[in-house]
Amino acid sequence: MTGKRIVVLGGGFGGVAAARTARALLSRDHQVTLIDRKKRTYLCGAFPLLIVGERELLKSSRSLGLLANRGIRYLQDEVQSIDTASMTLETSEGKLEYDYLVLAPGAVYDWDAVPGAEAAYSFYDMESARRLRRRLRTFRKGRIVIGVARMPYKCPPAPFETAMVLSWFFKGRGQQDEIEIHVSTPEPMPLAVAGPEAAARLVRDMERRGIEVHTDAGVKEVSPSGREVAFTDGTSLEADLAITIPVHSPPQAVAAAGLVGSSGWVEVDRRTLQTGMPGVFAVGDVNMVPMANGRGLPKAGVFASGEGEVVGANIAAAINGTDPVAFSGVGHCFIAYGGDRVGMVAGDFMAEGKPRVELTPATARGMRAKERFERDWRRFRI
Ligand SMILES: Cc1cc2nc3c(=O)[nH]c(=O)nc-3n(C[C@H](O)[C@H](O)[C@H](O)COP(=O)(O)OP(=O)(O)OC[C@H]3O[C@@H](n4cnc5c(N)ncnc54)[C@H](O)[C@@H]3O)c2cc1C
């Protein structure tokens, strides 16, 4: 038997899970390679707490070099192009051939899609989260506007979570009467994927904290001073601190390879995550997994990881001649409320008809589960 070459593009949740699972199920005749431009990756789920000093950067990161301990070949390199006909990737170091390819490069942010957004703050990557953290240290009073530009974006609860974490933070500093928090979404209700009941509960939780929620209002523009945010419904808000969630799109190398479908993302079989190309799978934020209501599964680390595990297992099954498994779409996402309180958006996202999802109350037990998740992530168990 000649060894197969499994190449994974991307060392985030999806790529690591695929590489880890395939490696554990395959003999050493087969090579598992993971390629990422970065050596160290960050846990984005920590950013809403990191901006208020409740998480630290180093503890929210992991080094991909450690994958070698698990028998995975890690290459720090940039994938410049993908050729599915010749089954090769072009990298800055040369060509890389594959028998199986797992695309897990995540989504990129188009900061220019919203005019003026560079004048606003964000927390959607490590650099912007660090900048916002510095700003919050000295922010004493005024109006904070958190706005989502467009669907889809990573982790649907994150903007609402951040609004509540900020409310808790300013209360702790005795500044609650000096601060006004607004959060806007292009959707008709916050966290629409979880349905009207969960949305109503989330709105109640936010209103109890004095947070004003604006729906059907995507961010259209930020003034050059960063002091005014205009929305798609024609309204606008003055802001002392504007925070935007950027427009997301698939990475250029994936788009240029003709792998993006009419949804704007890589379309895959909802159970196997296989693309239309032989031997090519796509997991995580880069794909569009249709739920029963036709909408895409939320872009979240828990799903990227679950999809990666299914793909890793199925590549091994194809090589070993064993039975494949199917992606279930059952999962949960944490939503921090500040302090030691964490709730969950949990359920069967791929249920027949429509997602069956609930928002669980925020508890100290939820925080312990979140901390466990963060520890597991650092140790490459997720
Ligand atoms: C503020 C915030 C809070 C969040 N909270 C949660 C949460 O509580 N729970 C949850 O489940 N999810 C959460 N998420 C979402 C989660 O972080 C993403 O869904 C997850 O990271 C997606 O994983 P991925 O493997 O698809 O991509 P990524 O994690 O983005 O990894 C992609 C990797 O591919 C590499 N790459 C891309 N292109 C190339 C190339 N051409 N060459 C080489 N390398 C390349 C990148 O360097 C990157 O390391 C949150 C996200 C944000 C922004």
The ligand as a MOL file (V3000), in Angstrom:
LIG
                    3D

  0  0  0     0  0            999 V3000
M  V30 BEGIN CTAB
M  V30 COUNTS 53 58 0 0 0
M  V30 BEGIN ATOM
M  V30 1 C -15.1260 37.7410 18.9080 0
M  V30 2 C -15.3690 36.3080 18.5710 0
M  V30 3 C -15.9150 35.4510 19.5230 0
M  V30 4 C -16.1500 34.1110 19.2130 0
M  V30 5 N -16.6720 33.2840 20.1760 0
M  V30 6 C -16.8650 31.9750 19.8870 0
M  V30 7 C -17.3620 31.0900 20.8940 0
M  V30 8 O -17.6200 31.4620 22.0470 0
M  V30 9 N -17.5670 29.7920 20.5460 0
M  V30 10 C -17.3050 29.3390 19.2790 0
M  V30 11 O -17.5180 28.1480 19.0130 0
M  V30 12 N -16.8370 30.1630 18.3080 0
M  V30 13 C -16.6050 31.4570 18.5820 0
M  V30 14 N -16.1100 32.2930 17.6140 0
M  V30 15 C -15.9640 31.8170 16.2300 0
M  V30 16 C -14.7010 31.0060 16.0040 0
M  V30 17 O -13.5620 31.7030 16.4420 0
M  V30 18 C -14.5770 30.6650 14.5150 0
M  V30 19 O -15.7920 30.1690 14.0490 0
M  V30 20 C -13.4740 29.6290 14.3200 0
M  V30 21 O -12.2270 30.1860 14.6490 0
M  V30 22 C -13.4600 29.1020 12.8900 0
M  V30 23 O -12.4550 28.1410 12.7640 0
M  V30 24 P -11.7990 27.8020 11.3450 0
M  V30 25 O -10.9180 26.6290 11.5880 0
M  V30 26 O -12.8510 27.6970 10.3100 0
M  V30 27 O -10.9450 29.0910 10.9340 0
M  V30 28 P -9.8650 29.9510 11.7130 0
M  V30 29 O -9.8990 29.6940 13.1690 0
M  V30 30 O -10.0730 31.3520 11.2560 0
M  V30 31 O -8.4710 29.4190 11.1830 0
M  V30 32 C -8.0840 29.5720 9.8580 0
M  V30 33 C -6.5740 29.4780 9.7650 0
M  V30 34 O -6.1930 29.3820 8.3820 0
M  V30 35 C -5.0260 30.1420 8.1670 0
M  V30 36 N -4.9910 30.5390 6.7530 0
M  V30 37 C -5.9810 31.1350 6.0340 0
M  V30 38 N -5.6180 31.3060 4.7560 0
M  V30 39 C -4.3460 30.8150 4.6380 0
M  V30 40 C -3.4320 30.7150 3.5590 0
M  V30 41 N -3.7410 31.1530 2.3260 0
M  V30 42 N -2.2130 30.1710 3.8020 0
M  V30 43 C -1.8880 29.7280 5.0530 0
M  V30 44 N -2.7170 29.7970 6.1040 0
M  V30 45 C -3.9420 30.3240 5.9070 0
M  V30 46 C -5.1540 31.3150 9.1110 0
M  V30 47 O -3.8770 31.8550 9.4310 0
M  V30 48 C -5.8670 30.7010 10.3210 0
M  V30 49 O -4.9590 30.3000 11.3390 0
M  V30 50 C -15.8380 33.6370 17.9130 0
M  V30 51 C -15.2640 34.4940 16.9610 0
M  V30 52 C -15.0280 35.8080 17.2830 0
M  V30 53 C -14.3760 36.7050 16.2510 0
M  V30 END ATOM
M  V30 BEGIN BOND
M  V30 1 1 1 2
M  V30 2 1 2 3
M  V30 3 2 2 52
M  V30 4 2 3 4
M  V30 5 1 4 5
M  V30 6 1 4 50
M  V30 7 2 5 6
M  V30 8 1 6 7
M  V30 9 1 6 13
M  V30 10 2 7 8
M  V30 11 1 7 9
M  V30 12 1 9 10
M  V30 13 2 10 11
M  V30 14 1 10 12
M  V30 15 2 12 13
M  V30 16 1 13 14
M  V30 17 1 14 15
M  V30 18 1 14 50
M  V30 19 1 15 16
M  V30 20 1 16 17
M  V30 21 1 16 18
M  V30 22 1 18 19
M  V30 23 1 18 20
M  V30 24 1 20 21
M  V30 25 1 20 22
M  V30 26 1 22 23
M  V30 27 1 23 24
M  V30 28 2 24 25
M  V30 29 1 24 26
M  V30 30 1 24 27
M  V30 31 1 27 28
M  V30 32 2 28 29
M  V30 33 1 28 30
M  V30 34 1 28 31
M  V30 35 1 31 32
M  V30 36 1 32 33
M  V30 37 1 33 34
M  V30 38 1 33 48
M  V30 39 1 34 35
M  V30 40 1 35 36
M  V30 41 1 35 46
M  V30 42 1 36 37
M  V30 43 1 36 45
M  V30 44 2 37 38
M  V30 45 1 38 39
M  V30 46 1 39 40
M  V30 47 2 39 45
M  V30 48 1 40 41
M  V30 49 2 40 42
M  V30 50 1 42 43
M  V30 51 2 43 44
M  V30 52 1 44 45
M  V30 53 1 46 47
M  V30 54 1 46 48
M  V30 55 1 48 49
M  V30 56 2 50 51
M  V30 57 1 51 52
M  V30 58 1 52 53
M  V30 END BOND
M  V30 END CTAB
M  END
